[in-house]
Amino acid sequence: MRRAVILAAGMGTRMGSKTPKPLIKVRGYPLLAYPISALMSVSVTHFYVVVNRWSMEPIRDLLERAGVKAEFILNEHPERG
């Protein structure tokens, strides 16, 4: 089984958005969809996704709807980088 870690704890504040950065849409898709799609194309089947406390549920919902297997790691201090 190929696995990957995706850093998705960005808050998007510098982008002037209240939407968590991984969920901001670019060309109709959330930013998070792009690395997941690229990694799936090279046979990655399981993801570890680093999230913040505000984005965990919406990201979990998005990935579950897409059928993506993921475990979540909580970054409790995303403002620190």
N, C-alpha and C positions, 0 to 999 in steps of 0.2 A: 504494500500500500504506500503510495507516495503522499507526502504530507507537506503543508506549507504554512507559514505564519504570515498573517496580513495585519499590518498596523492600521487600525481604523478608529483611533481614539480622538482624532482631530475634531475640534469644536466648530471650526469654520468662522470664527469671529473676525479674522482679518479679511475674509471674503465678504464681510458685511451681511451675513446670513444668520438667521436663527436656526436654520436646519443644520444638523450635524454634517460636517464635511463629507463623510463617506456616502451620505444620502443626497447630496446636491446633484441635480441632474445636469449632465453634459450630453448634448445630442440625443436627448430622450432617455438616457439611462443613468442610474446613480453611479457616482464615481467608483464605488466599491465593485460594481459589476465588471469593470474593465480588467483589474488584476485577476479576479476569479475566473473570468472567461479565458484569459491568456494561460493561466495555470492549469485549467481543465483541459486545454488543448494539448498540454504535454503530460497528460495522464495523472495529474494530482487529483486525488479523490477525497481527501480530508483536510480541513482547514482549522487552524487555530487563529482566532480573530481577537486582537487586542482592541477593546472598546472602553468607553468611559461610561459612567453611571447614567448619563442622559441618553446615550445612543444605544445601549445594550438591547432594549426591547424592540425598537423599530428595526435594528439591524437583524436581530434574531428572527423577527417576523418576515423580513425580506428574504433571508436565506432559506427559511423553512418553506415559504411559498415557491421558491425556485428549486427546491429539492436538494439543496447543498448541505452536506454533512459538515457540521462545525462545532467546535468547542470554543467557549468564550473565556477570555482572560481579562479581568477588570483592571484598568489603569485608574487608580483612585486619584491621581493627581495629573490629569492631562495638561493642565496649565503650565507644568514644569517641563514639558517636552519629552 
